[in-house]
């Protein structure tokens, strides 16, 4: 099952060729270490949900998620892979050069402390030490992902009904590589019903 989480390996030239324009520079990450726990409010085209992140579960994963949220990387990201009874996945940005930036910042694996139960969040990966910026929510208990080393770092605290309602008819047809290369214009053209994250913000 690990192959379903393969992260697109993109040539730097493709990013350079398609990164004209782009979004404004991302805001700086707040000074100081990430907190031991924090909450993130997601506004989506289906409605809101809230995530609790527990750093003790997977410190490196939690820290990376904190960076991505505080730099607003997930804004306008599509739920590009939604397989009913399995996972809802996102984390490919509309701006190619940002994907390039984060693809170069892999993090080593955290030991798995908790199980991939319904509502937990983990980073996608393609083998050991390959986590970058793609994240998924488990839509059911997925014990086979425990064996493959996927380490949850948080869980949906409220709004799981919203997560369950995310458009899923496209399943895994949208290509992460194409999104990373062409941006959301590819999705709007080929997958007009796909759902998006509007914003993801820390709850102070």
N, C-alpha and C positions, 0 to 999 in steps of 0.2 A: 504493500500500500504506500510505501514511502515515495514512490515515483509520482504520485498524484500531487506532491508538494514541491516538485522541482521548480527552482527559481530560475527565471530566464537569465542566461548569460549573454550579455549584450556587448557588442563591439563598441569601443569608445568612439570610433568614427561615426557610427550610427547616431550616437547621442549628439555629437558636435553638429552633424548635418541637420538635425531636427530640433535644435534647442534655441533657434532664433526667437526673439520675443520673450516668452516665458513669463513666470510670475515674479513679483518683487522678491528681494532677498528675504529669507525666513527670519523671524524674530530670534533674538539670542535666547539660549536656554538660561533660565534663572540661575543666579550664582549659588554655589553651595551644592552639596550632595543631594540626590533625590531623597525624599522622605521614606520612612520605613513602610508607609502605606499611603495611598492617595486615591482619589476618585476622579473619574473622567466622565463628563457628560457628552454623549453623542447626540447630535441632531441629524436625522436622516430623512430621506424622502418618504420613509414609512412612519416616522415618528421618533420620539426620544428613547434612549436607553442609557443606563449608567453602569459603569464598570468599576469594581473595586480591585486595586492592584496591591498585592501583598509581597513585599520585596523578599521576605524570608523564603518564599516558595521558589524563586528563581531570580537571584539578585541581578545578574547580567541582563536577563530578559526584561526585568522590570525597569532597569535603568535605561535600556534602549527605548522601551516604550515611552518612558518619561521624556526622553529627548525628542522623539518623533512628535509627540503630542504638543510639547511646548514650542516646537518649531512649526507647528501647524501643517505638518507633512500630510496628515490624513484628510485635510479639507478637500472636498470635491473628489475624493477617491471613490471608486465604484466597488460594490460587492461583486467582483468579477467572477467569482466561483462559489456558487451556492448549490450544494448537493443535498436534497431533502434527506433527513435522517442521518446526516453525516456532519458537514461543516458549512460555515459561511465565511468566506475569505476575502480580504482586501489588502491594500498596502502598496499599490502601484500608482505613483503620482502622475498627474496630468502633464507635469513638466519633465521632459526627458533628462535634463542635466541634473535634476535632483535625484532621480533614480540612480544615475551614474555615481553621484556622490556617495549615496548610502550603500550601493552595491560594493563599493570599495572598502566599506567598514564592517566586515564580518565580525561577529562575536563568537567566542568559544562557547561550548555547551555548558549549561547548568546541569548539575545532577537533578534528576526528577524527584521532587519531594511529594507531589500530590498527583492524583490520577486525572486523566483527561475525561472528566465527567461532564455531563450536560451543563452548558453555561460557562465552562472554563475557557480561558484564552491561552493560546500558545503561538509561538512563532513558527512559520513554515520554514522548512529547511530541505536541503538536498545533500544528505550525508552529514558526517560530523563537522561541527564548527563552521556552519554555513549560514547561520541566521543573520538576516539583514533588516528588512523592513516590511515583509509580508506577515500578516497576522490572521488567525482564524479563531472563530468561536465554535466549540463543539456543540452540535445540535442534538446530540445524544451522548450516552456513555460510549467512549471509543477505546476500549482496553488494548486493542492492537497498537494504538499509538503510544501507549505506555511502554510497550516492548521496544518500540523504535526510538525511544529517547526523547520524544516531544515533552517539554517541561512547561506545564502551565505556570503563569505568573499572575493570574487574576481571574476574576469571575464576574458574570453579569449580576449586578445587585438588584436592578429593577429594569423592567421593560423587555423581559425575555419573550413576551408575546409579540413585541415589535420585531425582534430578531427572527422569530419564527415566520413572520409575515413577509420577509424580504423576498423579492421576486426570484424564483428558483427555476423557472422553466428552461432557462439557458444552460443550467447546470455548469459544466466546465468547458463550454464551447468558447467563451471569450478568451483570447490569447493574452497572457501577461506580457509576452514579448512585444506584441503589436501595440498594447497600451503604452508600454514603456518607450516605444519608438515613435508612435504617432499621437499619443495623448488621447484624451477623451473624445476627440473628433471621430476616432475609429469606433468607439462604443456607440456614440450617438447615431452614427450611420448604420452600423450593423446590428446593434442590440438596443433599440430605442426604449425598451421597457425596463432596462436594468436600473437598479436602485443605487443611490449614492449616499455617502456621508456628506452632510452639509458642513458641519463643524465638529471638532472634537476638542474639548477644553477641560483643563483642570478645574475642579470645583474647589474654590478657596474656603 
